[in-house]
């Protein structure tokens, strides 16, 4: 009986892969891609064959039996807004990933590559799980101050859901019985309001909303942004980079590394201290807003992501929000395990895959 699960997580300049047997991780690696290698492709989806070949080579070089793969789970890309869960890759999904129906992003390659590899292995199935476009927003949360604009749910759904469920298991509760606020603190920042198993409100962590992050500007003063856009000094692409990629901490301090920020803070650099304090302030303020959505009935506040390794910063945030509820820290993000465990739930018959339409 086939029993191996392959998880594939494509990023902008790397592809993470991991192989699991049950809950045990047998192999994990990050395949780095140079700018020279990727520069020859005009679109992200054009990288498909290159990335697939690199993955296959890495698996074979590490003696992974491809024909023992039962399930391949790719990082979900920018498909249409969908509810949380695991989805078997079908033709409709493939078409939407190729077209970039929700936008162009490296994660779109996850489902495409998973499906292609699985199609070459008898009995192997391909899935995606909890993509960034998971949408469980309440209708009232979608409304903005102008009918031409609607709030969108784009956030770190995979890690937020995995951390929330892990916490629920640890306290012997079901995820859908809890009210949680989960703040994912990484290259992007998302603060999700989890009400009885659904993320009913969350900031658009990709396109400019909520706290600023190492690479994203978050919410900006609307009038000033509009003036900048019509100043004639910047192109649309340059403004987009200000919002995502070259905004936030890197715009202020010239680095997107919170390890560097932490070191500079320890050295007493006042500029770095101010931006670090402002980051904590903005995250805490968003957590406070999320608590209002839950009418103050919050079972726990969970801080996760790579920045959660910064102990002093987490203490700052916790000190500002601990009056709301207990604060728990889950440093890092184990997205590979989250992908694989979604696959295992299907393999074990614990979960029925959803149909993408």
VENDA-V519122 format. One record per residue. N is the residue number from 1. PHI is phi in whole degrees, 0 to 359 (NA if undefined). OMEGA is omega in whole degrees, 0 to 359 (* if undefined). NEAR is the number of other ideal C-beta (glycine too) atoms within 10 Angstrom. Layout:
N:PHI:OMEGA:NEAR ; N:PHI:OMEGA:NEAR
//
This chain:
1:NA:178:6 ; 2:295:185:16 ; 3:217:182:13 ; 4:269:178:23 ; 5:238:178:26 ; 6:252:176:29 ; 7:252:182:28 ; 8:233:183:27 ; 9:228:180:22 ; 10:281:173:28 ; 11:247:186:17 ; 12:297:181:12 ; 13:232:179:12 ; 14:204:173:14 ; 15:227:177:25 ; 16:269:174:17 ; 17:227:178:23 ; 18:211:179:22 ; 19:241:181:23 ; 20:238:168:25 ; 21:239:189:15 ; 22:64:179:14 ; 23:273:185:9 ; 24:269:176:8 ; 25:277:182:16 ; 26:268:186:13 ; 27:201:175:16 ; 28:209:177:15 ; 29:202:174:16 ; 30:246:181:13 ; 31:267:182:15 ; 32:274:179:11 ; 33:238:182:18 ; 34:285:178:8 ; 35:297:178:7 ; 36:294:180:7 ; 37:295:185:14 ; 38:272:186:16 ; 39:294:182:8 ; 40:281:182:9 ; 41:257:183:14 ; 42:283:179:7 ; 43:235:180:11 ; 44:300:182:20 ; 45:294:176:17 ; 46:292:180:11 ; 47:280:188:22 ; 48:311:185:19 ; 49:294:179:11 ; 50:301:182:16 ; 51:291:178:24 ; 52:299:181:18 ; 53:298:179:10 ; 54:295:179:17 ; 55:295:181:21 ; 56:301:179:15 ; 57:299:181:11 ; 58:298:180:16 ; 59:294:180:19 ; 60:293:180:11 ; 61:297:181:9 ; 62:252:172:13 ; 63:58:174:7 ; 64:274:180:17 ; 65:283:183:11 ; 66:300:184:16 ; 67:281:173:11 ; 68:260:177:14 ; 69:283:178:23 ; 70:266:185:20 ; 71:217:173:28 ; 72:238:181:31 ; 73:245:178:32 ; 74:263:174:30 ; 75:298:181:30 ; 76:292:181:29 ; 77:265:182:28 ; 78:274:175:20 ; 79:277:175:23 ; 80:294:176:14 ; 81:305:182:15 ; 82:221:177:21 ; 83:281:183:11 ; 84:297:176:18 ; 85:149:178:17 ; 86:251:186:21 ; 87:237:174:24 ; 88:284:181:19 ; 89:293:176:26 ; 90:230:185:14 ; 91:295:179:9 ; 92:299:178:13 ; 93:295:180:26 ; 94:301:180:16 ; 95:298:181:10 ; 96:291:178:18 ; 97:293:179:28 ; 98:293:181:14 ; 99:285:186:12 ; 100:70:186:16 ; 101:302:179:15 ; 102:255:181:20 ; 103:127:181:14 ; 104:263:180:12 ; 105:204:182:20 ; 106:301:181:21 ; 107:296:176:24 ; 108:300:181:30 ; 109:287:185:25 ; 110:302:180:30 ; 111:292:180:32 ; 112:296:181:25 ; 113:290:178:26 ; 114:303:181:28 ; 115:295:183:23 ; 116:293:178:17 ; 117:294:181:21 ; 118:299:182:22 ; 119:294:181:13 ; 120:263:183:11 ; 121:236:183:17 ; 122:300:176:8 ; 123:82:181:11 ; 124:270:182:21 ; 125:237:183:21 ; 126:244:183:29 ; 127:218:161:27 ; 128:234:182:32 ; 129:218:175:31 ; 130:39:177:25 ; 131:292:185:27 ; 132:294:182:24 ; 133:264:172:22 ; 134:307:186:26 ; 135:230:177:17 ; 136:235:183:21 ; 137:297:170:19 ; 138:289:180:14 ; 139:308:183:6 ; 140:294:181:9 ; 141:284:182:15 ; 142:275:188:14 ; 143:283:173:12 ; 144:246:182:10 ; 145:278:177:6 ; 146:211:185:8 ; 147:295:177:7 ; 148:282:182:5 ; 149:237:177:11 ; 150:228:178:10 ; 151:290:182:15 ; 152:243:178:18 ; 153:266:173:24 ; 154:225:186:24 ; 155:202:183:27 ; 156:277:187:29 ; 157:300:184:27 ; 158:301:182:26 ; 159:288:179:22 ; 160:300:180:28 ; 161:295:182:23 ; 162:296:180:24 ; 163:294:180:28 ; 164:298:180:23 ; 165:291:178:18 ; 166:297:178:17 ; 167:296:180:20 ; 168:300:179:20 ; 169:298:182:11 ; 170:297:181:9 ; 171:255:177:10 ; 172:59:175:6 ; 173:235:174:12 ; 174:271:180:11 ; 175:304:184:17 ; 176:280:174:12 ; 177:254:188:10 ; 178:248:167:19 ; 179:251:185:21 ; 180:230:167:26 ; 181:245:182:28 ; 182:244:178:30 ; 183:251:175:29 ; 184:269:185:29 ; 185:242:180:29 ; 186:221:176:20 ; 187:302:170:23 ; 188:241:180:25 ; 189:236:174:28 ; 190:230:178:29 ; 191:242:185:28 ; 192:258:176:30 ; 193:261:184:27 ; 194:262:180:30 ; 195:250:178:20 ; 196:50:173:13 ; 197:92:179:19 ; 198:232:178:17 ; 199:271:189:25 ; 200:278:176:20 ; 201:205:179:24 ; 202:194:177:31 ; 203:283:173:26 ; 204:287:188:19 ; 205:280:182:27 ; 206:260:193:21 ; 207:254:173:13 ; 208:104:176:19 ; 209:194:177:23 ; 210:84:182:23 ; 211:296:171:27 ; 212:288:185:23 ; 213:225:178:28 ; 214:305:185:23 ; 215:231:185:20 ; 216:232:187:28 ; 217:281:183:21 ; 218:66:180:23 ; 219:291:179:15 ; 220:241:176:16 ; 221:300:190:9 ; 222:299:184:11 ; 223:294:179:8 ; 224:295:178:9 ; 225:295:179:15 ; 226:298:178:11 ; 227:298:180:10 ; 228:297:182:15 ; 229:296:183:14 ; 230:258:181:8 ; 231:284:183:8 ; 232:83:183:6 ; 233:271:187:9 ; 234:227:173:14 ; 235:276:177:10 ; 236:301:180:8 ; 237:298:179:8 ; 238:293:178:12 ; 239:293:178:13 ; 240:301:179:15 ; 241:291:175:16 ; 242:299:183:19 ; 243:282:182:19 ; 244:226:177:19 ; 245:118:183:16 ; 246:233:178:15 ; 247:255:175:21 ; 248:67:185:26 ; 249:299:182:25 ; 250:294:177:17 ; 251:290:181:18 ; 252:284:193:17 ; 253:240:179:19 ; 254:80:176:8 ; 255:218:175:14 ; 256:256:183:18 ; 257:263:177:13 ; 258:285:172:24 ; 259:294:177:12 ; 260:294:179:14 ; 261:301:181:24 ; 262:300:180:18 ; 263:296:180:12 ; 264:295:177:18 ; 265:296:178:20 ; 266:299:180:11 ; 267:280:176:9 ; 268:88:178:8 ; 269:292:188:15 ; 270:294:179:9 ; 271:296:179:10 ; 272:295:178:21 ; 273:297:181:15 ; 274:296:182:13 ; 275:292:177:19 ; 276:297:177:22 ; 277:298:180:13 ; 278:294:176:14 ; 279:298:179:27 ; 280:300:180:22 ; 281:299:182:14 ; 282:293:178:20 ; 283:296:181:27 ; 284:299:180:21 ; 285:297:178:15 ; 286:292:177:25 ; 287:296:178:25 ; 288:300:178:15 ; 289:296:179:15 ; 290:297:180:27 ; 291:294:178:20 ; 292:293:178:11 ; 293:302:181:18 ; 294:269:179:20 ; 295:55:177:9 ; 296:80:181:10 ; 297:268:186:9 ; 298:244:181:21 ; 299:284:178:18 ; 300:192:172:19 ; 301:248:184:24 ; 302:248:178:24 ; 303:253:185:25 ; 304:219:182:26 ; 305:99:185:25 ; 306:298:181:17 ; 307:290:180:28 ; 308:293:173:23 ; 309:288:180:15 ; 310:281:188:21 ; 311:300:182:11 ; 312:296:180:11 ; 313:295:179:22 ; 314:294:177:20 ; 315:295:178:14 ; 316:298:181:17 ; 317:296:181:25 ; 318:300:181:18 ; 319:297:181:12 ; 320:278:187:17 ; 321:243:185:22 ; 322:295:177:12 ; 323:292:181:8 ; 324:280:182:19 ; 325:190:176:20 ; 326:298:179:11 ; 327:249:179:20 ; 328:240:184:17 ; 329:252:177:15 ; 330:234:185:19 ; 331:297:176:15 ; 332:82:179:14 ; 333:213:182:21 ; 334:262:184:18 ; 335:292:180:19 ; 336:295:177:21 ; 337:295:180:18 ; 338:299:178:25 ; 339:298:183:33 ; 340:296:181:28 ; 341:292:172:21 ; 342:296:177:27 ; 343:295:180:27 ; 344:296:179:21 ; 345:297:176:17 ; 346:286:181:20 ; 347:301:181:20 ; 348:275:180:9 ; 349:79:181:7 ; 350:278:183:8 ; 351:220:177:15 ; 352:265:181:11 ; 353:299:177:18 ; 354:274:181:15 ; 355:255:178:10 ; 356:277:182:19 ; 357:223:*:9
//
